């Protein structure tokens, strides 16, 4: 009887391991795509989108003065607050940013900082490049702060950092899905309440 139970337990563990591996393969295929897969929560057209770069490192620090060798590039809508596209790579070339813009929903206006890589890109709407301050990209800067706050591998340089770029890409995609679900829930909750109130009965962590 015990032998049969032990065999059944091993068989169950083998099935669970196979299911976990199949789930990993699905996730691996998803994180190889550029940008964020459009979901039901994302609209097809937005009024304002903001783009920025977040500097970090993968594996070991780079040789630059700030030590980065990796760049996280989020595309964020102002209303509703959504991450409509995100990519992580070892470069921030105009070609990579252009691919990210092409896969993200279109918008009427695109706001960026003074990085030269944004100049010669093709935008579906009007491009506004602010080289003086961050007032036009405060939304995406806030999302960058949330990324560093909620994702440990973007927070501590000494111990918590991704060993592989694929790991960082997978974590970013999971967080973006949760962040968008949180944004939709927050917007619906505040419709019948004071829109200026910052009190919420839930947080981003409730959607992870």
C-alpha positions as CSV (number, residue, x, y, z in Angstrom):
1,X,0.0,0.0,0.0
2,X,2.8,2.4,0.9
3,X,4.7,1.4,-2.2
4,X,1.7,2.2,-4.3
5,X,1.2,5.6,-2.6
6,X,4.9,6.4,-3.0
7,X,4.7,5.6,-6.7
8,X,1.5,7.7,-7.1
9,X,3.3,10.5,-5.3
10,X,6.3,10.3,-7.6
11,X,4.0,10.2,-10.6
12,X,2.1,13.3,-9.3
13,X,5.4,15.2,-8.8
14,X,6.5,14.3,-12.3
15,X,3.3,15.7,-13.7
16,X,3.6,18.9,-11.7
17,X,7.2,19.3,-12.9
18,X,6.1,18.8,-16.5
19,X,3.3,21.4,-16.0
20,X,5.8,23.8,-14.5
21,X,8.2,23.3,-17.4
22,X,5.4,23.9,-19.9
23,X,4.4,27.1,-18.1
24,X,8.0,28.2,-18.3
25,X,8.2,27.6,-22.0
26,X,5.1,29.7,-22.6
27,X,6.6,32.5,-20.5
28,X,9.9,32.2,-22.3
29,X,8.2,32.7,-25.7
30,X,6.4,35.7,-24.4
31,X,9.4,37.5,-23.0
32,X,11.3,37.2,-26.3
33,X,8.9,39.6,-27.9
34,X,9.6,43.4,-28.1
35,X,7.2,45.5,-26.1
36,X,4.1,44.5,-24.2
37,X,1.4,42.2,-25.6
38,X,-1.9,44.1,-26.0
39,X,-4.6,43.0,-23.6
40,X,-8.2,43.8,-23.1
41,X,-7.2,46.4,-20.5
42,X,-5.2,48.4,-23.1
43,X,-6.9,50.8,-25.5
44,X,-5.9,51.0,-29.2
45,X,-5.4,54.7,-29.1
46,X,-4.2,57.2,-26.4
47,X,-3.9,60.9,-26.2
48,X,-0.6,61.2,-24.5
49,X,2.3,58.8,-24.2
50,X,5.6,59.3,-22.4
51,X,8.9,57.4,-23.1
52,X,12.0,57.3,-20.9
53,X,15.0,55.0,-20.1
54,X,15.9,53.4,-16.8
55,X,19.5,52.5,-16.4
56,X,20.6,49.3,-14.7
57,X,23.0,46.3,-15.1
58,X,22.7,42.6,-15.7
59,X,25.2,40.0,-14.5
60,X,27.9,42.5,-13.6
61,X,28.4,46.3,-13.7
62,X,29.4,47.9,-17.0
63,X,32.5,49.9,-17.7
64,X,30.7,53.3,-17.9
65,X,30.9,55.9,-15.1
66,X,27.5,54.9,-13.8
67,X,28.1,51.2,-14.1
68,X,25.1,50.3,-16.3
69,X,25.0,47.8,-19.1
70,X,21.3,47.4,-19.5
71,X,18.3,49.8,-20.2
72,X,14.7,49.4,-19.4
73,X,12.5,51.5,-21.7
74,X,8.8,51.9,-20.7
75,X,6.1,53.6,-22.7
76,X,3.4,55.0,-20.4
77,X,0.1,56.6,-21.0
78,X,-1.1,59.5,-18.9
79,X,-4.8,58.8,-18.8
80,X,-5.4,56.1,-17.9
81,X,-2.1,55.4,-16.2
82,X,-0.9,52.3,-18.1
83,X,2.3,50.7,-19.2
84,X,1.5,50.3,-22.9
85,X,4.9,49.0,-23.9
86,X,8.2,48.0,-22.1
87,X,11.5,46.6,-23.2
88,X,14.8,45.7,-21.6
89,X,18.0,45.3,-23.6
90,X,21.7,45.9,-23.6
91,X,21.3,49.0,-25.8
92,X,19.0,51.9,-26.3
93,X,19.5,52.3,-30.0
94,X,16.9,54.3,-32.1
95,X,16.1,51.0,-33.9
96,X,15.1,49.3,-30.7
97,X,13.0,52.3,-29.5
98,X,11.3,52.5,-32.9
99,X,10.3,48.9,-32.7
100,X,8.9,49.6,-29.3
101,X,6.9,52.5,-30.6
102,X,5.6,50.5,-33.5
103,X,4.3,47.7,-31.3
104,X,2.7,50.1,-28.7
105,X,-0.8,51.6,-29.2
106,X,-0.8,54.9,-31.2
107,X,-1.2,58.3,-29.5
108,X,-1.8,61.9,-30.5
109,X,1.3,63.2,-28.7
110,X,4.6,61.6,-27.6
111,X,6.7,63.1,-24.8
112,X,10.4,62.4,-24.3
113,X,13.4,63.9,-22.6
114,X,16.5,65.2,-24.3
115,X,18.1,61.9,-25.3
116,X,19.3,62.2,-29.0
117,X,17.9,58.7,-29.9
118,X,14.4,60.1,-29.9
119,X,15.0,62.7,-32.6
120,X,14.9,60.7,-35.9
121,X,12.1,58.3,-35.0
122,X,8.8,58.0,-36.7
123,X,5.9,58.7,-34.4
124,X,2.2,58.1,-35.2
125,X,1.5,61.5,-33.5
126,X,3.3,64.7,-32.6
127,X,6.7,64.3,-30.8
128,X,7.5,66.8,-28.0
129,X,11.1,66.6,-26.8
130,X,11.9,68.5,-23.6
131,X,15.6,69.1,-23.1
132,X,15.2,71.5,-20.2
133,X,13.3,69.6,-17.4
134,X,11.2,66.6,-16.6
135,X,7.8,68.2,-16.5
136,X,6.6,66.5,-19.7
137,X,7.9,63.0,-18.6
138,X,6.9,63.1,-14.9
139,X,4.4,60.2,-15.5
140,X,7.0,57.8,-16.9
141,X,9.5,58.9,-14.2
142,X,6.9,58.0,-11.6
143,X,6.6,54.5,-13.2
144,X,10.4,54.2,-13.2
145,X,10.3,54.9,-9.4
146,X,7.5,52.2,-9.0
147,X,9.7,49.7,-11.0
148,X,12.6,50.3,-8.6
149,X,10.3,50.2,-5.6
150,X,8.4,47.0,-6.3
151,X,11.0,45.0,-8.2
152,X,13.9,43.9,-6.0
153,X,16.3,43.2,-8.9
154,X,16.1,46.9,-9.8
155,X,16.5,48.2,-6.2
156,X,19.8,46.9,-4.7
157,X,23.1,47.0,-6.6
158,X,25.0,44.8,-4.1
159,X,22.9,41.6,-3.9
160,X,19.6,41.8,-5.8
161,X,20.3,42.1,-9.6
162,X,19.4,39.9,-12.5
163,X,22.0,37.5,-13.8
164,X,20.3,37.2,-17.2
165,X,18.5,39.7,-19.4
166,X,15.7,37.2,-20.0
167,X,15.0,37.1,-16.2
168,X,14.6,40.9,-16.2
169,X,12.3,40.9,-19.2
170,X,10.1,38.2,-17.7
171,X,9.8,40.2,-14.4
172,X,9.0,43.4,-16.2
173,X,6.2,41.8,-18.2
174,X,4.6,40.3,-15.1
175,X,4.8,43.6,-13.3
176,X,3.4,45.6,-16.3
177,X,0.4,43.3,-16.4
178,X,-0.2,43.8,-12.6
179,X,0.4,47.5,-12.9
180,X,-2.1,47.9,-15.7
181,X,-4.7,45.9,-13.8
182,X,-4.1,48.1,-10.7
183,X,-4.5,51.2,-12.8
184,X,-7.9,50.1,-14.2
185,X,-9.1,49.1,-10.8
186,X,-8.0,52.5,-9.3
187,X,-9.8,54.4,-12.1
188,X,-13.0,52.5,-11.6
189,X,-12.8,52.9,-7.8
190,X,-12.4,56.7,-8.0
191,X,-15.2,57.3,-10.5
192,X,-17.8,57.4,-7.7
193,X,-15.5,59.0,-5.1
194,X,-13.3,62.1,-4.8
195,X,-10.8,61.9,-7.7
196,X,-8.3,63.9,-5.7
197,X,-8.3,61.4,-2.8
198,X,-5.2,59.2,-2.7
199,X,-6.8,56.6,-0.4
200,X,-7.2,53.2,-2.0
201,X,-8.3,49.9,-0.4
202,X,-5.7,48.0,-2.5
203,X,-2.2,48.4,-4.0
204,X,-0.1,47.1,-6.8
205,X,1.0,44.2,-4.7
206,X,-2.6,42.9,-4.6
207,X,-2.5,42.3,-8.3
208,X,0.9,40.5,-8.4
